[in-house]
């Protein structure tokens, strides 16, 4: 079964809404990817390549099947046949595990709020989990 290495940095990370798409994928590591800047587009982040060593984003690395990669393409609104009209494009990136993929934002970036630390988890305020407090 062919596999692909993919870096995820937003809603596909552990604990976020779209992580279930990676339920059958193998997590292989976490780290920082240098040379990328993250923007906040409200419900999701996007990254662009900057060529700057002082810019980085927090990523999780996964091995995914071809069918999972195709499902990720649909989620990220990436059309390999029409990349110019795609919301994100899938680009090659070097990982600690070999050549991989990352989804790069493919629309104007200047109006996005910069995610200062490059970490979507730190940027997003998540509601507290409601727990029942037992009455004693």
N, CA, C and O atoms as CSV, one atom per row, in Angstrom:
chain,resi,resn,atom,element,x,y,z
A,1,UNK,N,N,0.852,-1.179,0.000
A,1,UNK,CA,C,0.000,0.000,0.000
A,1,UNK,C,C,0.897,1.241,0.000
A,1,UNK,O,O,1.671,1.437,0.937
A,2,UNK,N,N,0.806,2.081,-1.034
A,2,UNK,CA,C,1.639,3.287,-1.078
A,2,UNK,C,C,1.303,4.231,0.068
A,2,UNK,O,O,0.156,4.337,0.502
A,3,UNK,N,N,2.339,4.911,0.542
A,3,UNK,CA,C,2.092,5.895,1.595
A,3,UNK,C,C,2.790,7.200,1.237
A,3,UNK,O,O,3.755,7.234,0.472
A,4,UNK,N,N,2.269,8.257,1.813
A,4,UNK,CA,C,2.767,9.608,1.602
A,4,UNK,C,C,3.016,10.225,2.966
A,4,UNK,O,O,2.285,9.958,3.919
A,5,UNK,N,N,4.044,11.046,3.058
A,5,UNK,CA,C,4.323,11.776,4.286
A,5,UNK,C,C,3.688,13.154,4.145
A,5,UNK,O,O,3.878,13.834,3.136
A,6,UNK,N,N,2.930,13.563,5.168
A,6,UNK,CA,C,2.226,14.845,5.122
A,6,UNK,C,C,2.437,15.595,6.428
A,6,UNK,O,O,2.401,15.012,7.512
A,7,UNK,N,N,2.661,16.916,6.304
A,7,UNK,CA,C,2.723,17.801,7.466
A,7,UNK,C,C,1.361,18.451,7.629
A,7,UNK,O,O,0.813,18.995,6.670
A,8,UNK,N,N,0.808,18.399,8.837
A,8,UNK,CA,C,-0.459,19.088,9.117
A,8,UNK,C,C,-0.213,20.104,10.230
A,8,UNK,O,O,0.578,19.861,11.142
A,9,UNK,N,N,-0.897,21.241,10.146
A,9,UNK,CA,C,-0.624,22.332,11.087
A,9,UNK,C,C,-1.871,23.003,11.635
A,9,UNK,O,O,-1.753,23.887,12.483
A,10,UNK,N,N,-3.058,22.621,11.190
A,10,UNK,CA,C,-4.286,23.290,11.617
A,10,UNK,C,C,-5.342,22.310,12.074
A,10,UNK,O,O,-5.139,21.558,13.028
A,11,UNK,N,N,-6.479,22.322,11.383
A,11,UNK,CA,C,-7.638,21.539,11.820
A,11,UNK,C,C,-7.446,20.039,11.706
A,11,UNK,O,O,-8.288,19.281,12.187
A,12,UNK,N,N,-6.357,19.582,11.078
A,12,UNK,CA,C,-6.074,18.155,10.994
A,12,UNK,C,C,-5.196,17.660,12.149
A,12,UNK,O,O,-4.959,16.459,12.276
A,13,UNK,N,N,-4.719,18.573,12.982
A,13,UNK,CA,C,-3.899,18.171,14.122
A,13,UNK,C,C,-4.761,17.493,15.196
A,13,UNK,O,O,-5.979,17.662,15.247
A,14,UNK,N,N,-4.086,16.728,16.041
A,14,UNK,CA,C,-4.757,16.049,17.153
A,14,UNK,C,C,-5.536,17.071,17.976
A,14,UNK,O,O,-5.022,18.136,18.317
A,15,UNK,N,N,-6.799,16.724,18.292
A,15,UNK,CA,C,-7.629,17.588,19.122
A,15,UNK,C,C,-8.479,18.577,18.347
A,15,UNK,O,O,-9.274,19.304,18.942
A,16,UNK,N,N,-8.325,18.621,17.018
A,16,UNK,CA,C,-9.103,19.556,16.207
A,16,UNK,C,C,-10.127,18.802,15.358
A,16,UNK,O,O,-10.039,17.589,15.167
A,17,UNK,N,N,-11.100,19.565,14.857
A,17,UNK,CA,C,-12.284,19.015,14.201
A,17,UNK,C,C,-12.021,18.023,13.074
A,17,UNK,O,O,-12.740,17.030,12.964
A,18,UNK,N,N,-11.032,18.254,12.246
A,18,UNK,CA,C,-10.827,17.399,11.073
A,18,UNK,C,C,-9.813,16.286,11.281
A,18,UNK,O,O,-9.466,15.579,10.336
A,19,UNK,N,N,-9.340,16.126,12.497
A,19,UNK,CA,C,-8.338,15.085,12.760
A,19,UNK,C,C,-8.864,13.684,12.448
A,19,UNK,O,O,-8.089,12.785,12.125
A,20,UNK,N,N,-10.168,13.503,12.544
A,20,UNK,CA,C,-10.748,12.172,12.270
A,20,UNK,C,C,-10.396,11.676,10.870
A,20,UNK,O,O,-10.387,10.469,10.626
A,21,UNK,N,N,-10.108,12.593,9.953
A,21,UNK,CA,C,-9.707,12.195,8.597
A,21,UNK,C,C,-8.412,11.377,8.631
A,21,UNK,O,O,-8.156,10.580,7.728
A,22,UNK,N,N,-7.603,11.573,9.665
A,22,UNK,CA,C,-6.327,10.872,9.796
A,22,UNK,C,C,-6.406,9.676,10.749
A,22,UNK,O,O,-5.377,9.137,11.158
A,23,UNK,N,N,-7.618,9.265,11.097
A,23,UNK,CA,C,-7.818,8.197,12.091
A,23,UNK,C,C,-7.065,6.917,11.745
A,23,UNK,O,O,-6.571,6.238,12.646
A,24,UNK,N,N,-6.967,6.576,10.476
A,24,UNK,CA,C,-6.288,5.343,10.072
A,24,UNK,C,C,-4.872,5.592,9.559
A,24,UNK,O,O,-4.270,4.727,8.923
A,25,UNK,N,N,-4.357,6.769,9.839
A,25,UNK,CA,C,-3.007,7.129,9.389
A,25,UNK,C,C,-2.014,6.967,10.533
A,25,UNK,O,O,-2.382,6.991,11.707
A,26,UNK,N,N,-0.752,6.803,10.165
A,26,UNK,CA,C,0.285,6.591,11.164
A,26,UNK,C,C,0.968,7.908,11.524
A,26,UNK,O,O,1.614,8.518,10.672
A,27,UNK,N,N,0.833,8.359,12.788
A,27,UNK,CA,C,1.587,9.540,13.211
A,27,UNK,C,C,3.070,9.163,13.292
A,27,UNK,O,O,3.420,8.117,13.838
A,28,UNK,N,N,3.931,10.015,12.750
A,28,UNK,CA,C,5.364,9.677,12.760
A,28,UNK,C,C,6.222,10.730,13.463
A,28,UNK,O,O,7.417,10.518,13.668
A,29,UNK,N,N,5.617,11.864,13.834
A,29,UNK,CA,C,6.410,12.833,14.567
A,29,UNK,C,C,5.767,14.201,14.648
A,29,UNK,O,O,4.735,14.467,14.032
A,30,UNK,N,N,6.405,15.059,15.423
A,30,UNK,CA,C,5.991,16.452,15.584
A,30,UNK,C,C,7.234,17.301,15.459
A,30,UNK,O,O,8.350,16.827,15.668
A,31,UNK,N,N,7.032,18.564,15.117
A,31,UNK,CA,C,8.189,19.445,15.052
A,31,UNK,C,C,7.844,20.805,14.501
A,31,UNK,O,O,6.679,21.199,14.439
A,32,UNK,N,N,8.873,21.508,14.104
A,32,UNK,CA,C,8.745,22.846,13.540
A,32,UNK,C,C,9.253,22.818,12.114
A,32,UNK,O,O,10.271,22.191,11.825
A,33,UNK,N,N,8.553,23.490,11.228
A,33,UNK,CA,C,8.955,23.600,9.830
A,33,UNK,C,C,9.386,25.041,9.592
A,33,UNK,O,O,8.572,25.961,9.671
A,34,UNK,N,N,10.652,25.229,9.305
A,34,UNK,CA,C,11.237,26.557,9.148
A,34,UNK,C,C,11.005,27.086,7.737
A,34,UNK,O,O,10.984,26.335,6.762
A,35,UNK,N,N,10.829,28.421,7.663
A,35,UNK,CA,C,10.666,29.074,6.368
A,35,UNK,C,C,9.222,29.268,5.963
A,35,UNK,O,O,8.935,29.582,4.808
A,36,UNK,N,N,8.295,29.082,6.921
A,36,UNK,CA,C,6.870,29.264,6.648
A,36,UNK,C,C,6.274,30.237,7.649
A,36,UNK,O,O,6.723,30.310,8.793
A,37,UNK,N,N,5.273,30.976,7.226
A,37,UNK,CA,C,4.530,31.918,8.076
A,37,UNK,C,C,3.065,31.459,8.081
A,37,UNK,O,O,2.523,31.041,7.058
A,38,UNK,N,N,2.443,31.549,9.262
A,38,UNK,CA,C,1.046,31.121,9.409
A,38,UNK,C,C,0.139,32.328,9.556
A,38,UNK,O,O,0.444,33.271,10.286
A,39,UNK,N,N,-0.994,32.280,8.843
A,39,UNK,CA,C,-2.023,33.300,8.978
A,39,UNK,C,C,-3.304,32.697,9.509
A,39,UNK,O,O,-3.583,31.518,9.291
A,40,UNK,N,N,-4.083,33.510,10.208
A,40,UNK,CA,C,-5.360,33.094,10.778
A,40,UNK,C,C,-6.472,33.597,9.872
A,40,UNK,O,O,-6.638,34.804,9.698
A,41,UNK,N,N,-7.232,32.676,9.295
A,41,UNK,CA,C,-8.339,33.017,8.404
A,41,UNK,C,C,-9.686,32.776,9.073
A,41,UNK,O,O,-10.688,32.549,8.395
A,42,UNK,N,N,-9.711,32.825,10.386
A,42,UNK,CA,C,-10.955,32.649,11.138
A,42,UNK,C,C,-11.120,31.226,11.602
A,42,UNK,O,O,-10.701,30.881,12.707
A,43,UNK,N,N,-11.726,30.388,10.772
A,43,UNK,CA,C,-11.964,28.996,11.148
A,43,UNK,C,C,-10.780,28.081,10.866
A,43,UNK,O,O,-10.776,26.926,11.291
A,44,UNK,N,N,-9.797,28.577,10.167
A,44,UNK,CA,C,-8.669,27.729,9.783
A,44,UNK,C,C,-7.422,28.584,9.563
A,44,UNK,O,O,-7.519,29.784,9.304
A,45,UNK,N,N,-6.252,27.955,9.671
A,45,UNK,CA,C,-5.022,28.661,9.354
A,45,UNK,C,C,-4.576,28.359,7.923
A,45,UNK,O,O,-5.092,27.448,7.275
A,46,UNK,N,N,-3.634,29.124,7.458
A,46,UNK,CA,C,-2.972,28.855,6.192
A,46,UNK,C,C,-1.517,29.241,6.339
A,46,UNK,O,O,-1.183,30.130,7.122
A,47,UNK,N,N,-0.652,28.583,5.597
A,47,UNK,CA,C,0.761,28.941,5.640
A,47,UNK,C,C,1.239,29.308,4.243
A,47,UNK,O,O,0.694,28.858,3.235
A,48,UNK,N,N,2.277,30.140,4.217
A,48,UNK,CA,C,2.963,30.482,2.969
A,48,UNK,C,C,4.455,30.313,3.212
A,48,UNK,O,O,4.941,30.475,4.331
A,49,UNK,N,N,5.166,29.988,2.149
A,49,UNK,CA,C,6.614,29.852,2.218
A,49,UNK,C,C,7.232,31.241,2.220
A,49,UNK,O,O,6.846,32.091,1.417
A,50,UNK,N,N,8.193,31.484,3.118
A,50,UNK,CA,C,8.769,32.824,3.257
A,50,UNK,C,C,10.254,32.913,2.923
A,50,UNK,O,O,10.761,34.015,2.712
A,51,UNK,N,N,10.956,31.808,2.869
A,51,UNK,CA,C,12.412,31.792,2.696
A,51,UNK,C,C,13.134,32.394,3.900
A,51,UNK,O,O,14.340,32.632,3.824
A,52,UNK,N,N,12.443,32.644,4.997
A,52,UNK,CA,C,13.033,33.289,6.170
A,52,UNK,C,C,13.268,32.254,7.269
A,52,UNK,O,O,12.343,31.554,7.683
A,53,UNK,N,N,14.491,32.166,7.729
A,53,UNK,CA,C,14.838,31.198,8.770
A,53,UNK,C,C,14.202,31.508,10.119
A,53,UNK,O,O,14.104,30.626,10.972
A,54,UNK,N,N,13.768,32.755,10.324
A,54,UNK,CA,C,13.173,33.114,11.609
A,54,UNK,C,C,11.661,32.917,11.631
A,54,UNK,O,O,11.016,33.259,12.622
A,55,UNK,N,N,11.092,32.384,10.581
A,55,UNK,CA,C,9.661,32.059,10.528
A,55,UNK,C,C,9.515,30.541,10.556
A,55,UNK,O,O,10.252,29.826,9.878
A,56,UNK,N,N,8.557,30.055,11.349
A,56,UNK,CA,C,8.348,28.611,11.414
A,56,UNK,C,C,6.926,28.304,11.847
A,56,UNK,O,O,6.238,29.145,12.427
A,57,UNK,N,N,6.492,27.065,11.551
A,57,UNK,CA,C,5.170,26.609,11.963
A,57,UNK,C,C,5.296,25.257,12.646
A,57,UNK,O,O,6.165,24.446,12.326
A,58,UNK,N,N,4.394,25.044,13.599
A,58,UNK,CA,C,4.329,23.784,14.333
A,58,UNK,C,C,3.557,22.783,13.488
A,58,UNK,O,O,2.455,23.076,13.025
A,59,UNK,N,N,4.133,21.595,13.284
A,59,UNK,CA,C,3.480,20.583,12.452
A,59,UNK,C,C,3.481,19.227,13.146
A,59,UNK,O,O,4.281,18.951,14.040
A,60,UNK,N,N,2.556,18.400,12.698
A,60,UNK,CA,C,2.551,16.975,13.025
A,60,UNK,C,C,2.747,16.253,11.700
A,60,UNK,O,O,2.168,16.643,10.686
A,61,UNK,N,N,3.558,15.209,11.704
A,61,UNK,CA,C,3.862,14.435,10.504
A,61,UNK,C,C,3.101,13.110,10.534
A,61,UNK,O,O,3.041,12.440,11.565
A,62,UNK,N,N,2.526,12.744,9.397
A,62,UNK,CA,C,1.773,11.494,9.269
A,62,UNK,C,C,2.161,10.775,7.989
A,62,UNK,O,O,2.540,11.393,6.995
A,63,UNK,N,N,2.057,9.448,8.038
A,63,UNK,CA,C,2.083,8.639,6.823
A,63,UNK,C,C,0.633,8.368,6.475
A,63,UNK,O,O,-0.121,7.839,7.292
A,64,UNK,N,N,0.244,8.732,5.260
A,64,UNK,CA,C,-1.144,8.559,4.830
A,64,UNK,C,C,-1.191,7.785,3.521
A,64,UNK,O,O,-0.241,7.804,2.739
A,65,UNK,N,N,-2.302,7.107,3.294
A,65,UNK,CA,C,-2.503,6.385,2.047
A,65,UNK,C,C,-2.853,7.364,0.931
A,65,UNK,O,O,-3.159,8.530,1.183
A,66,UNK,N,N,-2.804,6.879,-0.290
A,66,UNK,CA,C,-3.197,7.708,-1.436
A,66,UNK,C,C,-4.643,8.178,-1.300
A,66,UNK,O,O,-4.957,9.322,-1.628
A,67,UNK,N,N,-5.527,7.298,-0.815
A,67,UNK,CA,C,-6.940,7.691,-0.695
A,67,UNK,C,C,-7.122,8.757,0.391
A,67,UNK,O,O,-7.952,9.653,0.239
A,68,UNK,N,N,-6.355,8.668,1.481
A,68,UNK,CA,C,-6.421,9.713,2.507
A,68,UNK,C,C,-5.881,11.026,1.949
A,68,UNK,O,O,-6.432,12.092,2.226
A,69,UNK,N,N,-4.809,10.955,1.167
A,69,UNK,CA,C,-4.256,12.170,0.562
A,69,UNK,C,C,-5.288,12.819,-0.366
A,69,UNK,O,O,-5.404,14.045,-0.395
A,70,UNK,N,N,-6.022,12.026,-1.110
A,70,UNK,CA,C,-7.081,12.558,-1.981
A,70,UNK,C,C,-8.191,13.194,-1.146
A,70,UNK,O,O,-8.723,14.238,-1.522
A,71,UNK,N,N,-8.542,12.583,-0.029
A,71,UNK,CA,C,-9.558,13.168,0.862
A,71,UNK,C,C,-9.050,14.490,1.451
A,71,UNK,O,O,-9.823,15.435,1.608
A,72,UNK,N,N,-7.773,14.557,1.772
A,72,UNK,CA,C,-7.188,15.801,2.263
A,72,UNK,C,C,-7.219,16.875,1.171
A,72,UNK,O,O,-7.482,18.044,1.453
A,73,UNK,N,N,-6.951,16.476,-0.068
A,73,UNK,CA,C,-7.049,17.420,-1.191
A,73,UNK,C,C,-8.438,18.049,-1.241
A,73,UNK,O,O,-8.571,19.260,-1.421
A,74,UNK,N,N,-9.465,17.227,-1.082
A,74,UNK,CA,C,-10.844,17.753,-1.110
A,74,UNK,C,C,-11.096,18.694,0.069
A,74,UNK,O,O,-11.686,19.760,-0.105
A,75,UNK,N,N,-10.653,18.307,1.261
A,75,UNK,CA,C,-10.829,19.149,2.447
A,75,UNK,C,C,-10.151,20.510,2.249
A,75,UNK,O,O,-10.716,21.545,2.602
A,76,UNK,N,N,-8.958,20.504,1.692
A,76,UNK,CA,C,-8.179,21.725,1.517
A,76,UNK,C,C,-8.552,22.478,0.229
A,76,UNK,O,O,-7.940,23.490,-0.113
A,77,UNK,N,N,-9.558,21.965,-0.469
A,77,UNK,CA,C,-10.043,22.575,-1.719
A,77,UNK,C,C,-8.909,22.726,-2.733
A,77,UNK,O,O,-8.761,23.755,-3.392
A,78,UNK,N,N,-8.115,21.653,-2.829
A,78,UNK,CA,C,-7.017,21.594,-3.784
A,78,UNK,C,C,-7.428,20.746,-4.974
A,78,UNK,O,O,-7.796,19.582,-4.818
A,79,UNK,N,N,-7.364,21.322,-6.148
A,79,UNK,CA,C,-7.667,20.618,-7.392
A,79,UNK,C,C,-6.381,20.552,-8.210
A,79,UNK,O,O,-5.962,21.561,-8.778
A,80,UNK,N,N,-5.745,19.376,-8.279
A,80,UNK,CA,C,-4.496,19.261,-9.035
A,80,UNK,C,C,-4.642,19.655,-10.505
A,80,UNK,O,O,-3.669,20.063,-11.139
A,81,UNK,N,N,-5.846,19.535,-11.043
A,81,UNK,CA,C,-6.081,19.903,-12.442
A,81,UNK,C,C,-6.220,21.416,-12.622
A,81,UNK,O,O,-6.071,21.921,-13.734
A,82,UNK,N,N,-6.506,22.141,-11.535
A,82,UNK,CA,C,-6.682,23.600,-11.607
A,82,UNK,C,C,-6.097,24.260,-10.356
A,82,UNK,O,O,-6.831,24.867,-9.576
A,83,UNK,N,N,-4.788,24.145,-10.165
A,83,UNK,CA,C,-4.197,24.699,-8.939
A,83,UNK,C,C,-4.401,26.206,-8.796
A,83,UNK,O,O,-4.477,26.713,-7.677
A,84,UNK,N,N,-4.489,26.914,-9.893
A,84,UNK,CA,C,-4.671,28.375,-9.814
A,84,UNK,C,C,-6.003,28.767,-9.191
A,84,UNK,O,O,-6.143,29.886,-8.698
A,85,UNK,N,N,-6.979,27.875,-9.203
A,85,UNK,CA,C,-8.290,28.157,-8.595
A,85,UNK,C,C,-8.454,27.497,-7.229
A,85,UNK,O,O,-9.513,27.605,-6.611
A,86,UNK,N,N,-7.426,26.821,-6.760
A,86,UNK,CA,C,-7.495,26.093,-5.501
A,86,UNK,C,C,-7.260,27.022,-4.312
A,86,UNK,O,O,-6.481,27.972,-4.391
A,87,UNK,N,N,-7.949,26.729,-3.210
A,87,UNK,CA,C,-7.747,27.491,-1.980
A,87,UNK,C,C,-6.358,27.212,-1.406
A,87,UNK,O,O,-5.668,28.126,-0.956
A,88,UNK,N,N,-5.961,25.949,-1.428
A,88,UNK,CA,C,-4.619,25.529,-1.015
A,88,UNK,C,C,-4.005,24.743,-2.163
A,88,UNK,O,O,-4.723,24.185,-2.993
A,89,UNK,N,N,-2.699,24.699,-2.213
A,89,UNK,CA,C,-1.987,23.815,-3.127
A,89,UNK,C,C,-1.075,22.918,-2.304
A,89,UNK,O,O,-0.548,23.315,-1.265
A,90,UNK,N,N,-0.908,21.717,-2.793
A,90,UNK,CA,C,-0.049,20.759,-2.106
A,90,UNK,C,C,1.365,20.897,-2.674
A,90,UNK,O,O,1.582,20.757,-3.878
A,91,UNK,N,N,2.323,21.176,-1.779
A,91,UNK,CA,C,3.705,21.405,-2.194
A,91,UNK,C,C,4.637,20.406,-1.525
A,91,UNK,O,O,4.386,19.957,-0.406
A,92,UNK,N,N,5.721,20.062,-2.224
A,92,UNK,CA,C,6.741,19.179,-1.669
A,92,UNK,C,C,7.522,19.906,-0.582
A,92,UNK,O,O,7.799,21.101,-0.683
A,93,UNK,N,N,7.866,19.163,0.448
A,93,UNK,CA,C,8.640,19.707,1.554
A,93,UNK,C,C,9.550,18.602,2.077
A,93,UNK,O,O,9.193,17.425,2.051
A,94,UNK,N,N,10.712,18.990,2.544
A,94,UNK,CA,C,11.620,18.012,3.147
A,94,UNK,C,C,11.251,17.849,4.616
A,94,UNK,O,O,11.113,18.834,5.342
A,95,UNK,N,N,11.093,16.612,5.045
A,95,UNK,CA,C,10.774,16.322,6.448
A,95,UNK,C,C,11.921,15.519,7.055
A,95,UNK,O,O,12.799,15.050,6.331
A,96,UNK,N,N,11.921,15.360,8.363
A,96,UNK,CA,C,12.930,14.483,8.989
A,96,UNK,C,C,12.761,13.023,8.564
A,96,UNK,O,O,13.628,12.192,8.835
A,97,UNK,N,N,11.644,12.710,7.897
A,97,UNK,CA,C,11.299,11.336,7.532
A,97,UNK,C,C,11.375,11.099,6.030
A,97,UNK,O,O,10.986,10.032,5.554
A,98,UNK,N,N,11.866,12.069,5.283
A,98,UNK,CA,C,11.938,11.974,3.832
A,98,UNK,C,C,11.084,13.053,3.190
A,98,UNK,O,O,10.564,13.938,3.869
A,99,UNK,N,N,10.944,12.969,1.868
A,99,UNK,CA,C,10.133,13.966,1.170
A,99,UNK,C,C,8.668,13.809,1.544
A,99,UNK,O,O,8.135,12.702,1.617
A,100,UNK,N,N,8.040,14.947,1.778
A,100,UNK,CA,C,6.637,14.932,2.172
A,100,UNK,C,C,5.860,16.025,1.463
A,100,UNK,O,O,6.332,16.628,0.500
A,101,UNK,N,N,4.663,16.263,1.961
A,101,UNK,CA,C,3.759,17.268,1.415
A,101,UNK,C,C,3.307,18.217,2.511
A,101,UNK,O,O,3.248,17.854,3.686
A,102,UNK,N,N,2.990,19.439,2.105
A,102,UNK,CA,C,2.332,20.404,2.971
A,102,UNK,C,C,1.355,21.183,2.111
A,102,UNK,O,O,1.612,21.425,0.932
A,103,UNK,N,N,0.223,21.579,2.706
A,103,UNK,CA,C,-0.758,22.404,1.994
A,103,UNK,C,C,-0.451,23.873,2.275
A,103,UNK,O,O,-0.441,24.316,3.423
A,104,UNK,N,N,-0.201,24.614,1.198
A,104,UNK,CA,C,0.167,26.026,1.272
A,104,UNK,C,C,-1.015,26.853,0.785
A,104,UNK,O,O,-1.648,26.521,-0.217
A,105,UNK,N,N,-1.303,27.932,1.505
A,105,UNK,CA,C,-2.419,28.816,1.156
A,105,UNK,C,C,-2.162,29.438,-0.207
A,105,UNK,O,O,-1.050,29.889,-0.480
A,106,UNK,N,N,-3.174,29.468,-1.065
A,106,UNK,CA,C,-3.013,29.853,-2.463
A,106,UNK,C,C,-3.834,31.088,-2.835
A,106,UNK,O,O,-4.135,31.301,-4.010
A,107,UNK,N,N,-4.193,31.891,-1.857
A,107,UNK,CA,C,-4.977,33.103,-2.092
A,107,UNK,C,C,-4.233,34.284,-1.465
A,107,UNK,O,O,-3.225,34.077,-0.790
A,108,UNK,N,N,-4.707,35.517,-1.673
A,108,UNK,CA,C,-4.025,36.662,-1.049
A,108,UNK,C,C,-3.904,36.477,0.466
A,108,UNK,O,O,-4.868,36.124,1.145
A,109,UNK,N,N,-2.731,36.717,0.960
A,109,UNK,CA,C,-2.395,36.436,2.355
A,109,UNK,C,C,-2.322,37.700,3.203
A,109,UNK,O,O,-2.367,37.619,4.430
A,110,UNK,N,N,-2.210,38.849,2.579
A,110,UNK,CA,C,-1.923,40.086,3.310
A,110,UNK,C,C,-3.007,40.496,4.296
A,110,UNK,O,O,-2.718,41.270,5.209
A,111,UNK,N,N,-4.245,40.015,4.158
A,111,UNK,CA,C,-5.317,40.413,5.082
A,111,UNK,C,C,-5.474,39.455,6.261
A,111,UNK,O,O,-6.330,39.662,7.121
A,112,UNK,N,N,-4.656,38.416,6.300
A,112,UNK,CA,C,-4.740,37.457,7.398
A,112,UNK,C,C,-4.016,38.007,8.620
A,112,UNK,O,O,-3.005,38.698,8.502
A,113,UNK,N,N,-4.548,37.690,9.790
A,113,UNK,CA,C,-3.826,37.999,11.024
A,113,UNK,C,C,-2.674,37.007,11.147
A,113,UNK,O,O,-2.879,35.800,11.017
A,114,UNK,N,N,-1.492,37.496,11.393
A,114,UNK,CA,C,-0.329,36.638,11.554
A,114,UNK,C,C,-0.441,35.857,12.856
A,114,UNK,O,O,-0.725,36.428,13.909
A,115,UNK,N,N,-0.216,34.550,12.778
A,115,UNK,CA,C,-0.162,33.714,13.981
A,115,UNK,C,C,1.277,33.803,14.471
A,115,UNK,O,O,2.174,33.137,13.954
A,116,UNK,N,N,1.470,34.639,15.474
A,116,UNK,CA,C,2.806,35.052,15.907
A,116,UNK,C,C,3.747,33.889,16.210
A,116,UNK,O,O,4.919,33.933,15.835
A,117,UNK,N,N,3.262,32.869,16.870
A,117,UNK,CA,C,4.131,31.770,17.261
A,117,UNK,C,C,4.127,30.617,16.258
A,117,UNK,O,O,4.831,29.628,16.461
A,118,UNK,N,N,3.357,30.724,15.191
A,118,UNK,CA,C,3.320,29.667,14.195
A,118,UNK,C,C,2.684,28.382,14.684
A,118,UNK,O,O,2.912,27.317,14.110
A,119,UNK,N,N,1.892,28.473,15.733
A,119,UNK,CA,C,1.288,27.282,16.342
A,119,UNK,C,C,-0.216,27.505,16.465
A,119,UNK,O,O,-0.664,28.299,17.293
A,120,UNK,N,N,-0.991,26.809,15.645
A,120,UNK,CA,C,-2.443,26.986,15.613
A,120,UNK,C,C,-3.064,26.682,16.972
A,120,UNK,O,O,-4.022,27.343,17.373
A,121,UNK,N,N,-2.538,25.700,17.677
A,121,UNK,CA,C,-3.092,25.345,18.986
A,121,UNK,C,C,-2.964,26.513,19.965
A,121,UNK,O,O,-3.882,26.758,20.748
A,122,UNK,N,N,-1.868,27.220,19.936
A,122,UNK,CA,C,-1.678,28.377,20.816
A,122,UNK,C,C,-2.535,29.558,20.370
A,122,UNK,O,O,-2.913,30.394,21.191
A,123,UNK,N,N,-2.844,29.631,19.083
A,123,UNK,CA,C,-3.571,30.779,18.540
A,123,UNK,C,C,-5.076,30.697,18.758
A,123,UNK,O,O,-5.762,31.718,18.803
A,124,UNK,N,N,-5.580,29.487,18.892
A,124,UNK,CA,C,-7.024,29.283,18.967
A,124,UNK,C,C,-7.465,29.187,20.418
A,124,UNK,O,O,-6.898,28.431,21.206
A,125,UNK,N,N,-8.473,29.956,20.754
A,125,UNK,CA,C,-9.054,29.864,22.088
A,125,UNK,C,C,-10.175,28.847,21.994
A,125,UNK,O,O,-11.187,29.076,21.331
A,126,UNK,N,N,-9.983,27.729,22.661
A,126,UNK,CA,C,-10.996,26.680,22.619
A,126,UNK,C,C,-11.880,26.791,23.848
A,126,UNK,O,O,-11.403,27.100,24.939
A,127,UNK,N,N,-13.184,26.535,23.666
A,127,UNK,CA,C,-14.070,26.599,24.837
A,127,UNK,C,C,-13.706,25.522,25.849
A,127,UNK,O,O,-13.252,24.436,25.491
A,128,UNK,N,N,-13.911,25.839,27.088
A,128,UNK,CA,C,-13.649,24.875,28.153
A,128,UNK,C,C,-14.608,23.698,28.025
A,128,UNK,O,O,-15.757,23.852,27.611
A,129,UNK,N,N,-14.119,22.538,28.386
A,129,UNK,CA,C,-14.948,21.338,28.366
A,129,UNK,C,C,-15.885,21.399,29.567
A,129,UNK,O,O,-15.448,21.624,30.696
A,130,UNK,N,N,-17.178,21.194,29.315
A,130,UNK,CA,C,-18.159,21.216,30.405
A,130,UNK,C,C,-18.183,19.842,31.064
A,130,UNK,O,O,-18.403,18.827,30.405
A,131,UNK,N,N,-17.957,19.827,32.356
A,131,UNK,CA,C,-17.996,18.558,33.095
A,131,UNK,C,C,-19.016,18.695,34.206
A,131,UNK,O,O,-19.135,19.743,34.842
A,132,UNK,N,N,-19.737,17.635,34.423
A,132,UNK,CA,C,-20.663,17.590,35.537
A,132,UNK,C,C,-19.862,17.472,36.833
A,132,UNK,O,O,-18.968,16.632,36.941
A,133,UNK,N,N,-20.176,18.296,37.793
A,133,UNK,CA,C,-19.522,18.223,39.087
A,133,UNK,C,C,-20.414,17.408,39.999
A,133,UNK,O,O,-21.562,17.779,40.244
A,134,UNK,N,N,-19.898,16.303,40.503
A,134,UNK,CA,C,-20.739,15.464,41.357
A,134,UNK,C,C,-21.112,16.190,42.647
A,134,UNK,O,O,-20.306,16.907,43.239
A,135,UNK,N,N,-22.332,15.985,43.050
A,135,UNK,CA,C,-22.811,16.567,44.308
A,135,UNK,C,C,-22.518,15.528,45.387
A,135,UNK,O,O,-22.861,14.353,45.256
A,136,UNK,N,N,-21.887,15.987,46.438
A,136,UNK,CA,C,-21.523,15.060,47.517
A,136,UNK,C,C,-22.469,15.254,48.680
A,136,UNK,O,O,-22.343,14.573,49.698
